């Protein structure tokens, strides 16, 4: 699919924009007062494949998180800041790679200029992040209620406050818990600016509902070439956000990092415990970096035939199963050895 052309943004050791891979983000949910726990969670996120890690900076004490985490991870860090421009300045001085702040919420032009000047001097981009629940009064008066165009206008308004001081290393996000609302807002922004877009459905919910809403909203935009970095927001452990985001990208052919699974829904022909095997395989291979398609199939009907394009796979039989590569059968093995033999073959590939 053809990506929407955007401005290119440098963010620590990675880049955002249409010339680069779509990056995955998540956010620490350990209390900011717990430095050790925050570092531990950041390390876990990076190991899971998180490209960009965001952390809340609610007060000056929390700025200490930045150097502590940077000692242990290579992923760029984003400081999430609300209202207090001094936190942005201190985070910049502490080595943050990106700042998430809305210029319209931090005071007069002098404060906005200080943040813009400091971020320009240090090469730190700024993400303007708006959502449908916190639109500015003058925008609500114009449209009467939150609308996709109002959300887009809000993001562009905040960006204009930075542009006034010759700062344009900007990333925009326009999140909503309403999937249709969110997708329309991003489509409008894609037409009206060339800034990279950070996609996400905010307050998407717990694990299952949140993944479904995020996959629909984020996925539909990515299919149109819109989006440069994504976050799946879940009321759950942040590492699950990373795995979900990577699965969205892999499903759309936008990432070649890690295993892509094909597995059948099972039926009355199935004679092995395929559901258990599929879950175990997914868990065991979740951190495997190899660019492979792995098929977990229930029988010979939809095994080597229907999954012939898979790099490797298994197909169930009666208390046993077949291991196959690209549709060609390698050998038959007992059911209790299917998974271990599959892993051995993958390790050799």
C-alpha positions as CSV (number, residue, x, y, z in Angstrom):
1,X,0.0,0.0,0.0
2,X,1.2,3.5,-0.7
3,X,1.9,5.6,2.4
4,X,0.8,9.2,2.7
5,X,3.9,11.4,2.2
6,X,4.9,13.2,5.4
7,X,7.6,15.4,6.9
8,X,10.4,13.3,8.4
9,X,11.1,13.5,12.1
10,X,14.2,12.3,14.0
11,X,13.4,10.7,17.3
12,X,16.5,9.5,19.1
13,X,17.8,6.6,17.2
14,X,14.8,6.1,15.0
15,X,12.9,8.2,12.5
16,X,9.2,8.9,12.0
17,X,7.5,9.5,8.7
18,X,6.5,7.9,5.4
19,X,10.1,7.0,4.4
20,X,10.5,4.8,7.5
21,X,8.8,1.7,9.1
22,X,5.7,2.3,11.2
23,X,6.9,2.3,14.8
24,X,5.1,0.8,17.9
25,X,4.7,2.7,21.1
26,X,3.5,2.0,24.6
27,X,3.4,3.8,27.9
28,X,4.7,2.9,31.4
29,X,1.9,2.4,33.9
30,X,4.0,2.0,37.0
31,X,3.6,4.9,39.4
32,X,6.1,7.6,38.5
33,X,7.4,7.5,42.1
34,X,8.7,3.9,41.5
35,X,11.9,4.4,39.6
36,X,13.0,0.8,39.9
37,X,9.7,-0.6,38.8
38,X,9.6,1.9,35.9
39,X,13.0,0.9,34.7
40,X,12.1,-2.8,34.9
41,X,8.9,-2.3,32.9
42,X,10.7,-0.2,30.3
43,X,13.2,-3.1,29.8
44,X,10.3,-5.5,29.4
45,X,8.7,-3.3,26.8
46,X,11.9,-3.0,24.8
47,X,12.4,-6.8,24.9
48,X,8.9,-7.2,23.6
49,X,9.6,-5.0,20.6
50,X,8.4,-1.6,21.7
51,X,10.1,1.0,19.5
52,X,9.2,4.1,21.5
53,X,8.4,4.2,25.3
54,X,6.3,7.0,26.8
55,X,6.4,7.9,30.5
56,X,4.3,10.3,32.5
57,X,6.1,13.3,34.0
58,X,3.5,14.7,36.5
59,X,6.1,16.6,38.7
60,X,9.7,17.5,39.0
61,X,10.5,14.4,41.0
62,X,9.4,12.3,38.0
63,X,12.1,13.9,35.8
64,X,14.6,11.5,37.6
65,X,13.0,8.7,35.6
66,X,14.5,9.9,32.4
67,X,18.2,9.3,33.1
68,X,17.5,6.1,35.1
69,X,15.6,4.5,32.2
70,X,17.9,5.8,29.5
71,X,20.8,3.9,31.2
72,X,18.9,0.6,30.7
73,X,17.1,0.8,27.3
74,X,18.0,2.0,23.8
75,X,14.4,2.8,22.8
76,X,13.7,6.6,22.6
77,X,11.7,8.0,25.5
78,X,8.8,10.4,25.3
79,X,7.9,12.6,28.3
80,X,4.1,13.0,28.7
81,X,3.5,16.5,30.1
82,X,0.4,18.4,30.9
83,X,0.1,22.2,31.7
84,X,3.5,22.9,33.3
85,X,6.0,24.1,30.7
86,X,8.8,23.9,33.2
87,X,8.5,20.1,33.2
88,X,9.1,20.2,29.5
89,X,12.2,22.3,29.9
90,X,13.6,20.0,32.7
91,X,12.8,16.8,30.7
92,X,14.7,18.3,27.7
93,X,17.7,19.0,29.9
94,X,17.5,15.4,31.4
95,X,17.9,13.9,27.9
96,X,14.3,13.1,26.8
97,X,14.0,12.2,23.1
98,X,10.5,13.6,22.5
99,X,7.9,15.6,24.4
100,X,4.2,15.2,24.3
101,X,2.6,18.5,25.3
102,X,-0.2,20.8,24.0
103,X,1.2,24.3,23.6
104,X,-2.3,25.9,24.2
105,X,-2.4,24.5,27.7
106,X,0.9,25.8,29.1
107,X,0.3,29.5,29.2
108,X,1.3,32.6,27.3
109,X,3.5,32.9,24.2
110,X,6.6,33.3,26.2
111,X,6.2,29.9,27.7
112,X,5.5,28.3,24.4
113,X,8.5,30.0,22.9
114,X,10.8,28.7,25.7
115,X,9.7,25.2,25.0
116,X,10.0,25.6,21.2
117,X,13.4,27.2,21.5
118,X,14.8,24.5,23.9
119,X,13.4,21.6,21.8
120,X,14.8,23.1,18.6
121,X,18.2,23.6,20.3
122,X,18.3,20.0,21.4
123,X,16.7,18.4,18.4
124,X,13.7,17.2,20.3
125,X,10.4,16.8,18.5
126,X,7.0,17.5,20.1
127,X,3.8,15.5,19.8
128,X,0.6,17.5,19.9
129,X,-2.0,15.1,21.3
130,X,-5.6,16.0,21.4
131,X,-8.8,14.0,22.2
132,X,-12.5,14.5,21.8
133,X,-13.0,15.0,25.5
134,X,-10.8,18.1,25.9
135,X,-11.5,20.4,22.9
136,X,-10.9,24.1,23.3
137,X,-13.8,26.4,24.1
138,X,-13.5,28.4,20.9
139,X,-13.5,25.3,18.8
140,X,-16.6,23.8,20.6
141,X,-18.4,27.2,20.1
142,X,-17.6,27.0,16.3
143,X,-18.9,23.4,15.8
144,X,-21.4,23.2,18.7
145,X,-20.2,19.8,19.8
146,X,-17.2,17.5,19.3
147,X,-16.8,16.5,15.6
148,X,-14.0,15.0,13.6
149,X,-13.2,18.4,12.0
150,X,-13.2,20.0,15.5
151,X,-10.7,17.4,16.7
152,X,-8.6,18.0,13.6
153,X,-8.8,21.8,14.1
154,X,-7.7,21.5,17.7
155,X,-4.6,19.6,16.7
156,X,-3.7,22.1,14.0
157,X,-4.4,25.0,16.4
158,X,-1.9,23.6,18.9
159,X,0.6,23.0,16.1
160,X,0.2,26.6,14.9
161,X,1.3,27.9,18.3
162,X,4.6,26.1,17.8
163,X,4.9,27.1,14.1
164,X,4.6,30.7,15.2
165,X,8.1,30.3,16.7
166,X,9.5,28.5,13.7
167,X,9.2,25.0,15.2
168,X,7.8,22.3,13.0
169,X,9.3,19.0,14.3
170,X,5.8,18.0,15.2
171,X,3.8,14.8,15.4
172,X,0.0,14.9,15.6
173,X,-2.5,12.6,17.3
174,X,-6.3,13.0,17.4
175,X,-7.6,10.2,19.5
176,X,-11.1,9.3,20.5
177,X,-12.8,6.3,22.1
178,X,-15.3,6.4,19.2
179,X,-13.7,4.5,16.3
180,X,-15.6,6.2,13.5
181,X,-15.0,9.6,15.0
182,X,-11.2,8.9,15.4
183,X,-10.8,7.6,11.8
184,X,-12.5,10.6,10.3
185,X,-10.4,13.0,12.3
186,X,-7.2,11.4,11.1
187,X,-8.4,11.4,7.5
188,X,-9.1,15.1,7.7
189,X,-5.7,15.8,9.2
190,X,-4.0,13.7,6.5
191,X,-5.5,16.0,3.9
192,X,-4.6,19.3,5.7
193,X,-1.0,18.8,6.8
194,X,2.1,16.7,6.2
195,X,3.0,16.1,9.8
196,X,3.6,12.4,10.8
197,X,0.5,11.0,12.6
198,X,0.4,9.0,15.8
199,X,-2.6,6.6,15.6
200,X,-4.6,5.3,18.5
201,X,-8.1,4.7,19.9
202,X,-8.0,6.3,23.3
203,X,-9.7,4.6,26.3
204,X,-10.3,1.6,24.1
205,X,-11.1,-0.7,27.0
206,X,-9.9,-4.0,28.5
207,X,-7.9,-6.5,26.5
208,X,-10.4,-8.0,24.1
209,X,-12.6,-5.0,23.5
210,X,-9.6,-2.7,23.3
211,X,-7.8,-4.9,20.7
212,X,-10.9,-5.1,18.5
213,X,-11.5,-1.3,18.6
214,X,-7.8,-0.6,18.0
215,X,-7.5,-3.1,15.2
216,X,-10.5,-1.6,13.4
217,X,-9.5,2.1,13.9
218,X,-5.8,1.8,13.5
219,X,-6.0,-0.9,10.8
220,X,-8.5,0.9,8.6
221,X,-6.3,4.0,8.5
222,X,-3.1,2.1,7.8
223,X,-4.8,0.4,4.9
224,X,-5.3,3.9,3.5
225,X,-1.6,4.7,3.9
226,X,-2.3,7.0,6.9
227,X,-0.2,6.6,10.1
228,X,3.4,6.6,11.0
229,X,3.5,5.3,14.6
230,X,0.8,3.5,16.6
231,X,-0.2,2.7,20.1
232,X,-2.8,0.1,21.1
233,X,-4.3,1.5,24.4
234,X,-5.4,-1.2,26.7
235,X,-6.5,-1.4,30.3
236,X,-4.0,-4.1,30.8
237,X,-0.2,-4.7,31.0
238,X,1.6,-2.4,28.5
239,X,3.6,-5.3,27.0
240,X,0.3,-6.7,25.7
241,X,-0.2,-3.4,23.9
242,X,3.1,-4.0,22.1
243,X,2.2,-7.5,21.0
244,X,-1.2,-6.4,19.8
245,X,0.3,-3.5,17.8
246,X,2.9,-5.7,16.2
247,X,0.1,-8.2,15.2
248,X,-1.8,-5.4,13.5
249,X,1.2,-4.4,11.5
250,X,2.1,-8.0,10.6
251,X,-1.5,-8.7,9.6
252,X,-1.3,-5.8,7.1
253,X,2.1,-6.8,5.8
254,X,3.6,-3.7,7.3
255,X,6.1,-5.4,9.5
256,X,8.5,-8.4,8.9
257,X,9.5,-8.7,12.6
258,X,8.4,-11.9,14.2
259,X,6.1,-14.8,13.5
260,X,2.9,-14.6,11.5
261,X,0.5,-17.3,12.6
262,X,-2.1,-19.1,10.5
263,X,-4.4,-21.4,12.4
264,X,-7.7,-23.1,11.6
265,X,-10.8,-22.7,13.9
266,X,-11.0,-26.5,14.2
267,X,-14.0,-28.7,13.4
268,X,-15.3,-32.2,13.9
269,X,-12.4,-33.7,11.9
270,X,-9.9,-32.5,14.5
271,X,-8.4,-35.4,16.5
272,X,-5.6,-33.5,18.4
273,X,-5.8,-30.7,21.0
274,X,-5.1,-28.1,18.4
275,X,-6.4,-25.1,20.5
276,X,-4.0,-25.9,23.2
277,X,-1.1,-26.4,20.7
278,X,-1.9,-23.2,18.9
279,X,-1.9,-21.2,22.2
280,X,1.4,-22.8,23.3
281,X,3.0,-22.1,20.0
282,X,2.0,-18.5,20.0
283,X,3.3,-18.1,23.6
284,X,6.6,-19.9,22.9
285,X,7.3,-17.9,19.7
286,X,6.0,-14.5,20.7
287,X,9.5,-13.1,20.9
288,X,11.0,-14.9,18.0
289,X,12.4,-12.3,15.6
290,X,12.3,-14.5,12.5
291,X,10.2,-13.4,9.5
292,X,8.2,-16.6,9.1
293,X,4.6,-17.6,8.5
294,X,3.7,-20.6,10.8
295,X,0.6,-22.7,10.2
296,X,-1.2,-24.6,13.0
297,X,-3.8,-26.7,11.2
298,X,-6.3,-29.3,12.5
299,X,-6.3,-31.9,9.8
300,X,-5.0,-32.8,6.3
301,X,-8.0,-31.1,4.6
302,X,-6.8,-27.7,5.6
303,X,-3.2,-28.5,6.4
304,X,-0.5,-28.8,3.8
305,X,-3.0,-27.8,1.1
306,X,-4.7,-24.7,2.3
307,X,-1.6,-23.6,4.2
308,X,0.9,-24.4,1.5
309,X,2.2,-20.8,1.4
310,X,3.3,-21.1,5.1
311,X,7.0,-21.3,5.6
312,X,6.4,-24.2,8.1
313,X,3.4,-25.7,9.8
314,X,1.7,-28.7,11.4
315,X,-1.4,-30.6,10.5
316,X,-3.2,-32.9,12.9
317,X,-4.0,-36.6,12.4
318,X,-5.3,-39.2,14.7
319,X,-3.1,-38.8,17.9
320,X,-0.3,-37.6,15.6
321,X,0.4,-34.9,13.1
322,X,2.4,-33.9,10.1
323,X,5.1,-31.3,9.9
324,X,5.3,-29.5,6.5
325,X,7.2,-26.8,4.7
326,X,5.7,-24.8,1.9
327,X,3.1,-27.5,1.5
328,X,5.6,-30.4,1.3
329,X,5.3,-32.9,4.1
330,X,8.5,-33.5,6.1
331,X,7.5,-36.2,8.5
332,X,4.8,-37.6,10.8
333,X,5.3,-37.2,14.6
334,X,3.2,-38.2,17.7
335,X,0.9,-35.5,19.0
336,X,2.9,-35.0,22.2
337,X,6.0,-34.1,20.1
338,X,4.3,-31.9,17.5
339,X,5.1,-28.6,19.1
340,X,8.7,-29.5,20.2
341,X,9.5,-30.7,16.7
342,X,8.0,-27.6,15.1
343,X,10.1,-25.4,17.3
344,X,13.2,-27.4,16.4
345,X,12.5,-26.9,12.7
346,X,11.9,-23.2,13.2
347,X,15.2,-22.8,15.1
348,X,17.0,-24.3,12.1
349,X,15.4,-21.9,9.6
